[in-house]
Amino acid sequence: MAEKSKITALVISFIFTGLGIAYLGNVKKGVTLFAARILLSCMGFWVHWIFSRFAIIVWIVALYLTWREAEAVCR
């Protein structure tokens, strides 16, 4: 298995919400977070501003989960 980098995972998740987790090997969780962020952002733009706030919360949670996942994988 190739060496994984914590910093690379965080940068990927910073730009593409959740996909840093997919990079670390948990594809289902990463893609789910990415899809949730996209959906909430679109709903925030088209429906109501509150969904944009939830999208930001999902982004922050994804960064935290990426860090936790990286701590477990990159030892």
C-alpha positions as CSV (number, residue, x, y, z in Angstrom):
1,M,0.0,0.0,0.0
2,A,1.3,3.4,-0.9
3,E,2.3,5.9,1.9
4,K,-0.5,8.4,2.6
5,S,0.1,12.0,3.7
6,K,-2.0,13.8,6.4
7,I,-1.3,17.1,4.8
8,T,-2.3,15.9,1.3
9,A,-5.6,14.5,2.7
10,L,-6.3,17.8,4.4
11,V,-5.6,19.9,1.4
12,I,-7.8,17.7,-0.8
13,S,-10.6,17.9,1.8
14,F,-10.2,21.7,2.1
15,I,-10.7,22.1,-1.7
16,F,-13.1,19.2,-2.3
17,T,-15.0,18.6,0.9
18,G,-14.6,15.0,2.1
19,L,-12.5,13.7,-0.8
20,G,-9.5,13.6,1.5
21,I,-11.2,10.8,3.4
22,A,-11.7,9.0,0.1
23,Y,-7.9,9.5,-0.6
24,L,-7.2,7.8,2.7
25,G,-9.3,4.8,1.8
26,N,-12.8,5.4,3.1
27,V,-14.4,6.2,-0.3
28,K,-18.1,5.8,0.8
29,K,-17.8,8.4,3.7
30,G,-15.8,10.8,1.5
31,V,-18.1,10.7,-1.4
32,T,-21.1,11.1,0.9
33,L,-19.7,14.2,2.5
34,F,-18.8,15.6,-0.9
35,A,-22.3,15.0,-2.2
36,A,-23.9,16.5,1.0
37,R,-21.8,19.7,0.6
38,I,-22.7,20.1,-3.1
39,L,-26.4,19.5,-2.4
40,L,-26.5,21.9,0.6
41,S,-24.6,24.6,-1.4
42,C,-27.0,24.3,-4.3
43,M,-30.0,24.4,-2.0
44,G,-28.5,27.4,-0.3
45,F,-28.2,29.2,-3.6
46,W,-31.6,28.3,-5.0
47,V,-33.9,27.7,-2.0
48,H,-32.9,29.4,1.2
49,W,-29.7,30.9,2.8
50,I,-29.8,28.6,5.8
51,F,-28.7,25.6,3.7
52,S,-25.5,27.5,2.9
53,R,-24.8,27.7,6.6
54,F,-25.3,23.9,6.9
55,A,-22.9,23.5,3.9
56,I,-20.2,25.4,5.8
57,I,-20.8,23.2,8.9
58,V,-20.5,20.0,6.7
59,W,-17.2,21.4,5.3
60,I,-15.8,22.0,8.8
61,V,-16.9,18.6,10.0
62,A,-15.3,17.0,7.0
63,L,-12.0,18.6,7.7
64,Y,-12.2,17.4,11.3
65,L,-13.1,13.8,10.2
66,T,-10.3,13.9,7.6
67,W,-7.8,14.8,10.3
68,R,-9.1,12.0,12.6
69,E,-9.0,9.5,9.7
70,A,-5.5,10.6,8.7
71,E,-4.3,10.1,12.3
72,A,-5.6,6.5,12.2
73,V,-4.2,5.7,8.7
74,C,-0.9,7.6,8.6
75,R,1.0,6.1,11.5
